[in-house]
Amino acid sequence: MTAAAMLVKEIETLPEESVAELLDFALFLRTKKTIDTPAMTKRKSMFGAFPGINTTLEREEDRV
């Protein structure tokens, strides 16, 4: 059974007031605009974000 057929079957069992509310909701869903969520940007590590900076993991004291 398709979703539409199941929905019609359930709607037929509802009282008239609930059917009117369901129709209002269906019309709302049709006119609702979806909000486009921006795609997650891939985050770079700090080692590639600033190419001109010395990014070694050694401490200053270790290099002496």
FENSULGI-V943576 format. One record per pair of residues at least 12 apart in sequence whose ideal C-beta (glycine too) atoms are under 6 Angstrom apart, sorted by the first residue. I is the first residue (numbers start at 1). J is the second residue. Records with the same first field share a line. If there is no record, write none. Layout:
BEGIN
I: J, J
END
This chain:
BEGIN
none
END
